[in-house]
Amino acid sequence: YSRVAATIGVSGTKDDMAAVFPYHDGLMEPLRLDEHSAILLDSYRRRRSLLNEKLHCLMGRARVAVLSRDMGSRKACDYSGRCLWGCPSQAFYTPSVTLAECRTFPSFQYCSGLYVDHFRMDSGGRVRSVVASGRGGQTREIDAGSLVLAAGTLCSARIFLESVYRDCGKATELRGVMDNRQILMPFVNMRMLGRPWSAETYQYHQLAMAVRMDSGEPIHGLVTTLKTALIHPLVQALPFDLGTGVSAIRGVHGALGMVNINLPDHRREENSIALDTTCTPHRLVIHYRPENGEAERLRHIIATFRKILLKLKCFAPQRTIHVRPMGASVHYAGTLPMTIESSPWTCTPQGASRDVENLYFADGTTFPDLPAKNLTFTLMANATRIAEETF
């Protein structure tokens, strides 16, 4: 429960924070709440005892990868409302921020326009080079003393499988791939009906929920309020002409929101990825099926979150709720898990492959379990840990 709650910081009394780490940890203040998020948090505080005790729900400020004060060359969020279109001050973190910092080191070389296909091993089973293709189909081979793969779970696994196949001709299968199932739950906040909305706010989620189900497993929900996101899909879906549809949306725009519900996953032997070597180029094939009883589990989770929203004076129409298809969450993990015991197709706790001596993984490939939450901060922290402990 605490591993999900740890991503939320609740403003309020010490009792509020009993199972939750505070957002304000002395390093960075939280962003200014938009009006809709502030009203939702106020609704939670009014019904906190009921939500905590009866529905096992915690709600608070979400940790977000955005600056609330200047840091180095990056400026604090200026609430320009451009988050969805590209942050002009670099307050919103993107990988390009880290890449720009890396490029200031004279020993760092960035190879643009190359697609890494596989690595080559010497007779002792060590990585000796990386093979990449560039524009126009040219192939480039780059010597490697050690190789760290952090291309994302599926891409890193594909590079690994392709390399093993080219080295020994064996089409290997990696078992235990995991994926967070997601449920998108639009809602209308009755306390916001008819109110105006402001574009001069942070556009992504500012609140999060952690709900402990009867099984004891935590479910994580990110709460986003609608502000400058495109509304034409909503207008188009209404059974009105354009003018009437626009008028209707104007009345409810400020009241609209979305809960993005993330479910956990666990490694299961029947779920696997492998290369299809019968075609050229080789194709990555994923075999995945959810746990038994998932349909009933999803119904229970949806009913619980709808009940929580009702206690917050929000209504989530059943027909608008969307269970995203398998493979749509992009939070894959577990193909070469970190384990204490040594066994094939695993990694050490430091991300070192047990099959190739100087190969390391610094992404979700090594996660032995997949909690019900967005993995961005966890991936960043794990990659930093591996870098510090290994190199």
C-alpha positions as CSV (number, residue, x, y, z in Angstrom):
1,Y,0.0,0.0,0.0
2,S,2.7,2.5,1.0
3,R,4.6,2.1,-2.3
4,V,1.7,3.7,-4.1
5,A,0.9,6.1,-1.3
6,A,4.5,7.3,-1.3
7,T,3.9,9.1,-4.6
8,I,1.2,11.3,-3.0
9,G,1.6,14.2,-0.6
10,V,-1.5,15.3,1.3
11,S,-1.7,18.8,2.6
12,G,-3.3,18.9,6.1
13,T,-2.7,17.4,9.5
14,K,-0.2,14.8,10.6
15,D,-3.1,12.2,10.5
16,D,-3.5,12.9,6.8
17,M,0.1,12.0,6.2
18,A,0.2,8.8,8.4
19,A,0.3,6.5,5.3
20,V,1.5,9.1,2.9
21,F,4.9,10.9,2.3
22,P,4.4,14.7,2.1
23,Y,4.8,16.4,-1.2
24,H,6.8,19.2,0.3
25,D,10.1,17.5,1.3
26,G,12.2,20.7,1.5
27,L,13.4,20.4,-2.0
28,M,10.6,21.8,-4.2
29,E,7.2,23.4,-3.3
30,P,4.1,22.0,-5.0
31,L,2.6,23.9,-8.0
32,R,-0.3,26.2,-7.6
33,L,-3.5,24.2,-7.9
34,D,-6.1,25.0,-10.5
35,E,-9.5,25.8,-9.2
36,H,-11.1,22.4,-10.1
37,S,-8.3,20.4,-8.5
38,A,-8.5,22.6,-5.3
39,I,-12.3,22.0,-5.1
40,L,-11.7,18.2,-5.5
41,L,-9.1,18.2,-2.7
42,D,-11.5,20.3,-0.5
43,S,-14.2,17.7,-1.2
44,Y,-11.9,14.9,-0.1
45,R,-11.0,16.7,3.1
46,R,-14.6,17.2,4.0
47,R,-15.2,13.4,3.7
48,R,-11.7,12.2,4.6
49,S,-12.8,9.8,7.4
50,L,-15.4,8.1,5.3
51,L,-13.1,7.8,2.3
52,N,-10.2,6.5,4.3
53,E,-12.0,4.1,6.5
54,K,-14.9,2.8,4.4
55,L,-13.5,3.0,0.8
56,H,-9.7,2.8,1.8
57,C,-9.0,5.8,-0.4
58,L,-6.2,8.3,0.0
59,M,-6.1,11.4,-2.1
60,G,-3.5,14.2,-2.2
61,R,-1.1,16.2,-4.3
62,A,0.7,14.2,-7.0
63,R,4.4,14.4,-7.4
64,V,5.0,15.8,-10.8
65,A,8.2,16.3,-12.9
66,V,8.0,20.0,-13.2
67,L,9.8,22.9,-11.5
68,S,8.1,25.3,-9.1
69,R,11.2,27.3,-8.7
70,D,14.2,28.1,-11.0
71,M,16.9,25.5,-11.2
72,G,20.0,26.1,-13.2
73,S,19.1,27.2,-16.8
74,R,15.6,26.0,-16.4
75,K,12.9,28.4,-15.2
76,A,10.0,27.7,-12.9
77,C,6.5,26.9,-14.3
78,D,5.0,30.2,-15.3
79,Y,1.4,28.8,-15.8
80,S,1.3,29.7,-19.4
81,G,-0.9,26.8,-20.1
82,R,1.4,25.4,-22.9
83,C,2.2,22.1,-21.2
84,L,0.4,20.1,-23.9
85,W,2.1,21.9,-26.8
86,G,5.7,22.2,-25.4
87,C,6.9,24.0,-22.2
88,P,8.6,27.3,-23.2
89,S,10.6,27.5,-20.0
90,Q,11.7,23.9,-19.7
91,A,10.0,23.7,-16.3
92,F,8.3,20.5,-17.5
93,Y,10.9,17.6,-17.6
94,T,11.6,15.8,-20.8
95,P,14.5,13.5,-21.7
96,S,16.0,16.3,-23.9
97,V,16.8,18.2,-20.6
98,T,19.1,15.4,-19.5
99,L,20.5,14.9,-23.0
100,A,21.5,18.6,-23.1
101,E,23.2,18.3,-19.7
102,C,25.1,15.2,-20.8
103,R,26.3,16.9,-23.9
104,T,28.2,19.5,-21.8
105,F,30.6,16.7,-20.7
106,P,33.6,16.5,-23.1
107,S,33.7,12.6,-22.7
108,F,30.1,12.3,-23.8
109,Q,29.3,11.6,-27.5
110,Y,25.8,11.6,-28.9
111,C,25.2,9.7,-32.1
112,S,22.2,11.2,-33.8
113,G,20.1,9.5,-36.5
114,L,21.2,5.9,-35.6
115,Y,19.0,3.0,-34.8
116,V,20.7,0.3,-32.7
117,D,19.7,-3.2,-34.0
118,H,22.0,-5.5,-32.0
119,F,25.4,-5.9,-30.4
120,R,28.2,-8.3,-31.2
121,M,30.0,-10.5,-28.8
122,D,33.5,-11.9,-28.8
123,S,34.5,-15.6,-28.3
124,G,34.3,-15.2,-24.6
125,G,30.6,-14.0,-24.7
126,R,31.4,-10.4,-23.9
127,V,29.9,-7.4,-25.8
128,R,32.6,-6.0,-28.2
129,S,30.5,-3.6,-30.3
130,V,27.1,-2.1,-31.1
131,V,25.7,-2.3,-34.6
132,A,23.4,0.5,-35.7
133,S,21.8,1.6,-39.0
134,G,21.6,5.2,-40.1
135,R,19.9,7.2,-42.8
136,G,20.0,5.6,-46.2
137,G,20.6,2.2,-44.7
138,Q,24.2,2.5,-43.9
139,T,25.5,0.3,-41.0
140,R,27.8,1.6,-38.4
141,E,29.7,-0.5,-35.8
142,I,30.7,1.2,-32.5
143,D,33.2,-0.4,-30.1
144,A,31.9,-0.9,-26.6
145,G,33.8,-1.6,-23.4
146,S,30.6,-2.0,-21.5
147,L,27.0,-1.6,-22.8
148,V,24.1,-0.3,-20.9
149,L,20.7,-0.7,-22.6
150,A,18.0,1.7,-21.6
151,A,15.8,1.8,-24.7
152,G,12.6,0.8,-22.9
153,T,11.6,-2.7,-22.0
154,L,10.5,-3.9,-25.4
155,C,13.3,-2.3,-27.4
156,S,16.0,-3.3,-25.0
157,A,14.6,-6.9,-25.0
158,R,14.5,-6.9,-28.7
159,I,18.1,-5.8,-29.0
160,F,19.1,-8.5,-26.6
161,L,17.1,-11.3,-28.4
162,E,18.4,-10.2,-31.8
163,S,22.0,-10.2,-30.5
164,V,21.7,-13.7,-28.9
165,Y,20.2,-15.1,-32.1
166,R,23.0,-13.6,-34.3
167,D,25.6,-14.9,-31.9
168,C,24.5,-18.5,-31.5
169,G,21.5,-19.0,-33.9
170,K,19.1,-19.6,-31.0
171,A,15.7,-18.0,-31.0
172,T,15.3,-17.3,-27.3
173,E,12.0,-16.6,-25.5
174,L,11.9,-14.2,-22.5
175,R,9.1,-15.0,-20.1
176,G,7.3,-12.9,-17.5
177,V,6.6,-9.7,-19.5
178,M,4.2,-7.4,-17.5
179,D,2.0,-4.5,-18.5
180,N,-0.2,-2.1,-16.5
181,R,-3.8,-2.3,-17.6
182,Q,-5.4,1.2,-17.5
183,I,-9.0,2.4,-17.1
184,L,-10.0,5.9,-18.3
185,M,-12.8,7.3,-16.2
186,P,-14.2,10.7,-17.3
187,F,-16.3,12.5,-14.7
188,V,-18.3,15.7,-14.1
189,N,-17.8,17.7,-10.9
190,M,-21.2,19.0,-9.9
191,R,-19.6,21.8,-7.8
192,M,-17.9,23.1,-11.0
193,L,-20.9,23.2,-13.3
194,G,-21.2,26.6,-15.0
195,R,-18.0,27.9,-13.6
196,P,-15.3,29.4,-15.9
197,W,-12.0,27.7,-16.3
198,S,-8.5,29.2,-16.6
199,A,-5.9,28.3,-19.2
200,E,-3.2,29.9,-17.1
201,T,-2.6,26.7,-15.0
202,Y,-0.5,23.5,-15.1
203,Q,-2.3,21.3,-17.6
204,Y,-1.6,17.8,-16.4
205,H,-2.7,15.9,-13.3
206,Q,-2.1,17.6,-9.9
207,L,-3.9,15.1,-7.7
208,A,-3.6,11.4,-7.2
209,M,-5.5,8.6,-5.5
210,A,-4.4,5.4,-3.8
211,V,-7.1,2.9,-3.2
212,R,-6.6,-0.4,-1.3
213,M,-8.9,-3.1,-2.7
214,D,-10.3,-6.0,-0.7
215,S,-7.4,-8.2,-1.9
216,G,-5.0,-5.8,-0.2
217,E,-3.5,-4.7,-3.5
218,P,-3.3,-0.9,-4.1
219,I,-4.7,0.7,-7.2
220,H,-3.4,4.1,-8.3
221,G,-5.4,6.9,-10.0
222,L,-4.2,10.1,-11.5
223,V,-6.8,12.9,-11.6
224,T,-6.6,15.4,-14.5
225,T,-9.0,18.3,-14.8
226,L,-9.9,19.5,-18.3
227,K,-8.5,22.9,-19.3
228,T,-6.8,23.6,-22.6
229,A,-7.1,20.0,-24.1
230,L,-8.9,19.9,-27.4
231,I,-12.6,19.8,-27.0
232,H,-13.7,19.1,-30.5
233,P,-13.9,15.3,-29.9
234,L,-16.4,16.0,-27.1
235,V,-18.4,18.4,-29.2
236,Q,-18.4,15.9,-32.1
237,A,-19.7,13.1,-29.9
238,L,-22.8,15.1,-28.7
239,P,-26.1,14.5,-30.4
240,F,-26.5,18.2,-31.3
241,D,-25.6,20.5,-34.2
242,L,-22.3,22.4,-33.9
243,G,-23.7,25.5,-32.3
244,T,-25.7,23.6,-29.7
245,G,-22.8,21.3,-28.9
246,V,-20.4,24.2,-28.4
247,S,-22.9,25.9,-26.0
248,A,-23.4,22.7,-24.1
249,I,-19.6,22.2,-23.7
250,R,-19.1,25.8,-22.5
251,G,-21.5,25.1,-19.6
252,V,-19.7,22.0,-18.4
253,H,-16.1,22.5,-19.6
254,G,-14.8,23.6,-16.2
255,A,-16.5,20.6,-14.6
256,L,-14.9,17.9,-16.7
257,G,-12.1,15.7,-15.5
258,M,-10.5,12.3,-16.0
259,V,-9.2,9.6,-13.6
260,N,-6.5,7.5,-15.2
261,I,-6.6,4.3,-13.2
262,N,-3.5,2.1,-13.2
263,L,-3.6,-1.6,-12.2
264,P,-0.6,-3.6,-11.0
265,D,0.8,-6.7,-12.8
266,H,3.0,-9.6,-11.9
267,R,5.3,-11.9,-13.8
268,R,3.6,-15.0,-15.2
269,E,5.3,-17.7,-17.2
270,E,2.7,-17.8,-19.9
271,N,3.4,-14.2,-20.9
272,S,6.5,-13.9,-23.1
273,I,8.2,-12.1,-25.9
274,A,10.3,-13.7,-28.7
275,L,11.7,-13.0,-32.1
276,D,9.9,-14.2,-35.2
277,T,12.9,-15.2,-37.3
278,T,10.9,-16.3,-40.3
279,C,10.6,-12.8,-41.7
280,T,13.1,-10.0,-42.5
281,P,13.7,-7.9,-40.6
282,H,12.9,-10.1,-37.6
283,R,9.6,-9.2,-35.8
284,L,9.1,-9.0,-32.0
285,V,6.1,-11.2,-31.0
286,I,4.4,-10.7,-27.6
287,H,2.2,-13.3,-26.0
288,Y,0.2,-11.9,-23.1
289,R,-3.0,-12.7,-21.3
290,P,-4.3,-11.2,-18.0
291,E,-4.8,-13.1,-14.8
292,N,-7.8,-15.3,-14.4
293,G,-10.9,-13.4,-13.2
294,E,-9.8,-10.1,-14.6
295,A,-13.2,-9.1,-15.9
296,E,-14.8,-9.3,-12.4
297,R,-11.8,-7.5,-11.0
298,L,-12.2,-4.7,-13.4
299,R,-15.9,-4.4,-12.6
300,H,-15.2,-4.2,-8.9
301,I,-12.4,-1.5,-9.4
302,I,-14.7,0.6,-11.7
303,A,-17.6,0.4,-9.2
304,T,-15.2,1.4,-6.3
305,F,-13.8,4.5,-8.1
306,R,-17.3,5.6,-9.3
307,K,-18.4,5.4,-5.6
308,I,-15.4,7.4,-4.5
309,L,-16.2,10.1,-7.2
310,L,-19.8,10.3,-6.0
311,K,-18.6,11.0,-2.5
312,L,-16.6,13.8,-4.0
313,K,-19.8,15.2,-5.7
314,C,-18.6,13.9,-9.1
315,F,-20.5,11.7,-11.6
316,A,-18.7,9.2,-13.9
317,P,-21.2,8.0,-16.6
318,Q,-20.8,4.3,-17.0
319,R,-20.9,4.4,-20.8
320,T,-18.0,6.8,-21.1
321,I,-15.6,4.6,-19.1
322,H,-12.9,3.0,-21.3
323,V,-10.8,0.0,-20.4
324,R,-7.7,0.4,-22.5
325,P,-6.7,-2.7,-24.5
326,M,-3.8,-4.9,-23.4
327,G,-0.4,-3.4,-24.4
328,A,-1.7,0.2,-24.5
329,S,-0.3,1.4,-21.3
330,V,3.4,1.5,-22.4
331,H,4.5,0.5,-18.9
332,Y,6.1,-2.8,-19.9
333,A,8.5,-4.5,-17.5
334,G,10.0,-7.8,-16.3
335,T,11.6,-9.5,-19.3
336,L,15.0,-9.9,-17.6
337,P,14.2,-9.4,-14.0
338,M,16.6,-8.5,-11.1
339,T,17.0,-11.5,-8.8
340,I,19.2,-12.4,-5.9
341,E,19.5,-16.0,-7.1
342,S,21.6,-16.6,-10.2
343,S,19.7,-18.1,-13.1
344,P,19.6,-17.6,-16.9
345,W,17.8,-14.6,-18.5
346,T,18.0,-12.6,-15.3
347,C,20.0,-9.6,-14.0
348,T,21.8,-8.8,-10.7
349,P,20.3,-6.2,-8.4
350,Q,22.8,-3.8,-10.1
351,G,21.3,-4.4,-13.5
352,A,24.1,-6.6,-14.8
353,S,23.1,-9.4,-17.2
354,R,23.9,-12.9,-16.0
355,D,24.2,-14.1,-19.6
356,V,26.5,-11.5,-21.1
357,E,29.4,-10.3,-18.8
358,N,29.6,-6.6,-19.7
359,L,26.0,-5.9,-20.5
360,Y,23.7,-3.9,-18.2
361,F,20.0,-2.9,-18.2
362,A,18.8,0.4,-16.8
363,D,15.1,0.5,-17.7
364,G,11.9,-1.5,-16.8
365,T,13.4,-4.6,-18.3
366,T,14.7,-5.6,-14.9
367,F,11.7,-4.9,-12.7
368,P,10.5,-8.1,-11.0
369,D,7.1,-6.6,-10.2
370,L,4.9,-3.8,-11.7
371,P,3.1,-1.6,-9.2
372,A,-0.1,0.2,-10.1
373,K,1.5,3.6,-10.8
374,N,3.3,5.6,-13.4
375,L,6.9,4.5,-13.5
376,T,8.7,7.6,-14.6
377,F,10.3,8.6,-11.3
378,T,11.0,4.9,-10.4
379,L,12.8,4.4,-13.7
380,M,14.8,7.6,-13.2
381,A,15.8,6.6,-9.7
382,N,16.7,3.1,-10.6
383,A,18.9,4.2,-13.6
384,T,20.7,6.7,-11.3
385,R,21.2,3.9,-8.7
386,I,22.7,1.6,-11.3
387,A,25.0,4.3,-12.6
388,E,26.2,5.2,-9.1
389,E,26.7,1.6,-7.9
390,T,28.1,0.1,-11.0
391,F,30.1,2.8,-12.7
